[in-house]
Amino acid sequence: MEALVIKEFGSADEFYETELDQPQITDDTVLVAVNAFSINPMDVAARSGKLPAQFSANWKFPLVLGWDFAGTVIKVGKNVTGYQIRDRVFGSLPYDHASNNGSYGSYVVASPETMAKIPAALSFDQAAALPIAGGTAYQAIIDNLSVKKGETVLVQGGAGGVGLFAVQIAKVQGAKVIATASPSHHELLKKMGADKVIDYHDRTAVKSLKDVDAVFDTAGDIDDSLAVLKSGGKLVTVGGRPTQEQLNLTDKTVVSQFTHATTATYDSLAELVSSGKLQIKLQTLPRSADNLIRAQQMVEGHHMAGKFVIHVKD
Ligand SMILES: NC(=O)c1ccc[n+]([C@@H]2O[C@H](COP(=O)([O-])OP(=O)(O)OC[C@H]3O[C@@H](n4cnc5c(N)ncnc54)[C@H](OP(=O)(O)O)[C@@H]3O)[C@@H](O)[C@H]2O)c1
């Protein structure tokens, strides 16, 4: 199969196109021809060689990176139920996927438990943007923070891939949403439903908030997040590492989330998009090594608004 690979860890310039053996399905998995994939900060960490060993211990070069995919089922393992050849699907690969089973390859082997069907209203590009970022936002706002109508939620890093989904999902729950972002992203966040947007470069503005019911931190600003959280409130972070002292607080709950989204979450996200309640802010480029390099550099810059997707084929 054709694949965009790296032959060593390093800068985004490392990506090149090559031919590799395609991954083989088991009785419990499906083979998917990739139509689109999205780039996450984890992809950048992986390419730079900065992921911990539990992800990368078995990787060999040339290495196919990428976790999020949208594509078309072309083979179904004999124990798999619920999927058929030609189904349009999206999902995310195991964090420790095989070296030739990343979504920057033409084919991926995926598990039925971590994928879902793409509703007719969504394109492959839109679906590819959802798995890690949407799954992370959903798990934080719905599963971990249990955000309810009337609560005030602060989303730190509101304009990023995860943040933009989180802002909208919290609005669907009926919350009042405050987001932090650079001024260039304030209009976008208001359009996506944020009630108030704060420039995080202005420390006084962030610190002027008080008694927030829940905080979702995608930016690593745990200290300020805790300072504005009410007593009895909950903070979920995916952007930073809480200290033991923060985890041991008795009047506030601090959760460091590691995302594990499954079909039920992907179905919920796809339904929110289909029904017009969740919008996807996308930048898309056609598949090529140069465009993948460009996309990785954009994500590495830490100032993306929404998601970057590489379109492989219609
Ligand atoms: N633990 C997990 O399971 C898990 C899962 C997914 C993601 N993550 C992590 O979550 C983080 C966010 O992921 P993502 O996909 O949303 O990344 P992203 O799309 O690259 O996020 C970029 C956004 O971060 C904002 N930002 C940067 N520094 C900020 C700061 N100091 N305060 C507030 N906002 C800031 C930028 O805002 P402006 O451009 O407006 O300045 C930009 O919109 C990453 O660190 C990622 O590795 C963890």
The ligand as a MOL file (V3000), in Angstrom:
LIG
                    3D

  0  0  0     0  0            999 V3000
M  V30 BEGIN CTAB
M  V30 COUNTS 48 52 0 0 0
M  V30 BEGIN ATOM
M  V30 1 N -5.0850 13.2080 27.6340 0
M  V30 2 C -5.6950 12.9220 26.5060 0
M  V30 3 O -6.2780 11.8490 26.3620 0
M  V30 4 C -5.6850 13.9370 25.3940 0
M  V30 5 C -6.5110 13.7590 24.2840 0
M  V30 6 C -6.5180 14.7660 23.2960 0
M  V30 7 C -5.7100 15.8880 23.4420 0
M  V30 8 N -4.8880 15.9850 24.5210 0 CHG=1
M  V30 9 C -4.0320 17.1700 24.7080 0
M  V30 10 O -4.9060 18.2920 24.8430 0
M  V30 11 C -4.2860 19.4590 24.3550 0
M  V30 12 C -5.2310 20.1560 23.3740 0
M  V30 13 O -5.4150 19.3230 22.2260 0
M  V30 14 P -5.9840 19.9770 20.8920 0
M  V30 15 O -6.1410 18.8990 19.8930 0
M  V30 16 O -7.1390 20.8540 21.2150 0 CHG=-1
M  V30 17 O -4.7350 20.8900 20.5110 0
M  V30 18 P -4.6960 22.1190 19.4660 0
M  V30 19 O -5.8160 22.0380 18.5150 0
M  V30 20 O -3.3150 22.1400 18.9480 0
M  V30 21 O -4.9020 23.3680 20.4260 0
M  V30 22 C -4.5050 24.6010 19.9580 0
M  V30 23 C -5.1940 25.6500 20.7790 0
M  V30 24 O -4.5620 25.7670 22.0540 0
M  V30 25 C -4.7380 27.1180 22.4470 0
M  V30 26 N -3.7400 27.5140 23.4490 0
M  V30 27 C -2.3820 27.3970 23.3350 0
M  V30 28 N -1.8200 27.8570 24.4880 0
M  V30 29 C -2.8460 28.2870 25.3000 0
M  V30 30 C -2.9310 28.8530 26.6000 0
M  V30 31 N -1.8340 29.1030 27.3070 0
M  V30 32 N -4.1550 29.1450 27.1170 0
M  V30 33 C -5.2790 28.9050 26.4060 0
M  V30 34 N -5.2680 28.3800 25.1570 0
M  V30 35 C -4.0710 28.0660 24.6280 0
M  V30 36 C -4.5820 27.9140 21.1880 0
M  V30 37 O -5.3550 29.0690 21.3740 0
M  V30 38 P -5.0710 30.4530 20.6070 0
M  V30 39 O -4.5660 30.1000 19.2220 0
M  V30 40 O -6.4020 31.0770 20.6320 0
M  V30 41 O -4.0000 31.1430 21.3980 0
M  V30 42 C -5.1310 26.9790 20.1020 0
M  V30 43 O -6.4390 27.3270 19.7000 0
M  V30 44 C -2.9560 19.0000 23.7370 0
M  V30 45 O -1.9380 19.1850 24.6930 0
M  V30 46 C -3.1660 17.5000 23.5200 0
M  V30 47 O -1.9670 16.7830 23.5310 0
M  V30 48 C -4.8520 15.0440 25.5040 0
M  V30 END ATOM
M  V30 BEGIN BOND
M  V30 1 1 1 2
M  V30 2 2 2 3
M  V30 3 1 2 4
M  V30 4 1 4 5
M  V30 5 2 4 48
M  V30 6 2 5 6
M  V30 7 1 6 7
M  V30 8 2 7 8
M  V30 9 1 8 9
M  V30 10 1 8 48
M  V30 11 1 9 10
M  V30 12 1 9 46
M  V30 13 1 10 11
M  V30 14 1 11 12
M  V30 15 1 11 44
M  V30 16 1 12 13
M  V30 17 1 13 14
M  V30 18 2 14 15
M  V30 19 1 14 16
M  V30 20 1 14 17
M  V30 21 1 17 18
M  V30 22 2 18 19
M  V30 23 1 18 20
M  V30 24 1 18 21
M  V30 25 1 21 22
M  V30 26 1 22 23
M  V30 27 1 23 24
M  V30 28 1 23 42
M  V30 29 1 24 25
M  V30 30 1 25 26
M  V30 31 1 25 36
M  V30 32 1 26 27
M  V30 33 1 26 35
M  V30 34 2 27 28
M  V30 35 1 28 29
M  V30 36 1 29 30
M  V30 37 2 29 35
M  V30 38 1 30 31
M  V30 39 2 30 32
M  V30 40 1 32 33
M  V30 41 2 33 34
M  V30 42 1 34 35
M  V30 43 1 36 37
M  V30 44 1 36 42
M  V30 45 1 37 38
M  V30 46 2 38 39
M  V30 47 1 38 40
M  V30 48 1 38 41
M  V30 49 1 42 43
M  V30 50 1 44 45
M  V30 51 1 44 46
M  V30 52 1 46 47
M  V30 END BOND
M  V30 END CTAB
M  END
